Amino acid sequence: MTVWTYSILVDLFTLLEASPLAAVPPGGAVVPVRAPASVPTVQAASRPAPEDLHPALWRAHQVGRQPDTTWPTGFALLDAELPGGGWPARSLTELLLPHPGIGEMRLLAPAMAAVQRGQRCVMLFDPPAAPCGWVLGAFGIDVQQLVVVRGRDGLKGRARELLPAADTLWALEQALKSGHVGAVLAWLPVRLRADALRRLQLAAQAHDGPAFLLRDVEARLKPSASPLRLLLGAAGPDALRLRLLKRRGPPLQQPLTLTLAPVLSEPVSRRALHLAAPQWPNATVASDESSAAGVSA
């Protein structure tokens, strides 16, 4: 048996504009009813635009507005593609990586530095390696305002990469709810339950700074409550290619290539460029707005 489902869109404003309204009495006859002369009809020119009714509404062809504060990314081309023109506050931003160290820290460094200039700390949850204080300091990150949180060693080996630590999730949720943290970066595993992501998204609504979840690229096929999801890939030693998988707005067809602040010597950089192979064709290139706005990844 085949079941057909139909969807009917009713324009409420059009119904209000119609002068003859029909009422169906119990007998079944249609009796035309006209609106009283004292009741003005709704004019098409006075209709409010849907996106003006609420900040969370937008048209399918538009990039949605961000009702809360945004933090500039440091890349003008990326800011132009993000709702509100930067990293959103009070919501999660998910970065999906093929492996750590492709330039994600240099991508987030401008926002981290901006948060710290407001005398607020940055918290790192379960980073894959110990942060290098010298490199972070060279790119404008104050290590005195950097807090590293690691979960207890209950899981070992491959299990730690796949399964989340309950104490790490609890600490991350409490940090978001506190309202005292400037920025949050959390490295979370692939096998993260959907309800755990929803809890983190609800907690992030009390956090007025950027909150980043860094996960493996395999998570792109799983549902997520994060309003913003980006797929990152290496495009060279000092370049990062990213694709917007999810945003409040239409999908972005072409990936973006961002030029990061260099961290390699010139000979090493030339050799890396020779060996690098692009992952996505036809990308648009954007330069970093600040030469000191990156961190070695």
Beta strands, then each sheet from edge to edge (+ up, - down):
strand 1: 20-23
strand 2: 31-34
strand 3: 70-71
strand 4: 87-88
strand 5: 92-97
strand 6: 122-125
strand 7: 146-149
strand 8: 183-187
strand 9: 211-216
strand 10: 228-234
strand 11: 239-246
strand 12: 256-259
strand 13: 284-287
sheet 1: 1+ 2-
sheet 2: 3+ 4-
sheet 3: 7+ 6+ 8+ 9+ 5+ 10+ 11- 12+ 13+
end
